[in-house]
Amino acid sequence: MSFAKHNSGRKSKFKDRDRRVLKRIVTQKRKTTLPQITSEMNTHLQNPVSLKTIELELYAANIHSSVAIQNLLVSEWNAMKVYSGADTT
C-alpha cells in the first residue's frame, strides 16, 4: 500500500505550452545566454520566472548547452592554394 498522495508536491510554473515556447526560443537562437532566454520567456509568460526556473526546465528537457561551431584550421599552404586560384602542383 502506497502512502504517497496523488498530485502531492509543488505545482510546476510551466505548462506544456510554455515548455514548447522555451524549446522554440532555444533552438532558434543556439548561442543565447540564460539571462537573454529568461527575459524573452518572461515576455511570453503571465507570471515572470527566475533564471533558476528556466535552467531547471532546460535541464528537464535535456538541453544542457550549445556547442559553438568550430573554425576550420587552414594551413598557409592550403590558404595560398584556395585564394590564389592557381594550380600549385
N, C-alpha and C positions, 0 to 999 in steps of 0.2 A: 504494500500500500504506500503510495507516494503522498508526502505531506506538502509538496510544492503547490502553491496556489496558481490557478490559471490566471494569466495576464499579470503576474506579480512583477514588481520592479518598476523602474522609471521608464516612462514612455519616451520614444525617440522623438527628437525635434524634427527629424527629416521624414517626409513621406516618400513614397515611391517616385512621385513626380519630381520632387526635389533632388533625389539621387540621380535621376536621369539628366536633369539640368546640370548638376555638378559634373557628371561624366562628360557631357557635351562641352562644357566650358574647358575642361582639362584636355580633352582630345583635340579640340580646335586649335588651341594655343599651347603647344607642348612645353614651352620654356617659361611659362608664367610662374611667378613665385606664389607662395602660400598667402601672403597678405593681399596680393592682387586678386587671387581666386576668391578669397573671403569677401573682399569689397564688392566684387562682381556678383557673388552669390547673395549678398545681403540686399542688393537691389532687386533681386527676384523674390526674396522671402518677405513675409509679413512681419515676422519676428526675427531680428538680427541674431546671428550666431557668432561664436568666438572662433579664433584660429584653431583652438584645440578641437572643437567640434568638427570642423572641416577636415582637420588632419585625421581624426578617428574615422570619419566617413570614408575618406580616401583609402585608409588602411583596410577598412572592412570591404571595400570594393576591389582590393588587391592592386591598388595603384600606389606605388611606392615612390618612384622618382622617374624622371625623364632623362635619358642619356643624350648628351649633345652629339651632333653629327661630327665625326672626326674629319679633320682636314687631311687630304692625301699628301704624303711626303713625296715631293717631286725633286729628284736629284738635278744638279746643274746640267748634266748631260741630256737628260730627258727634257728638261725645260728648253734647252737650246734647240733640240730636235723639233719640239712642238711649236715653239714660237718663231723659229726661222722659216719653217715651211719647206725647207730644202731637205733633200735626201742626203743623210750624212753617213752612208755606208762605206 
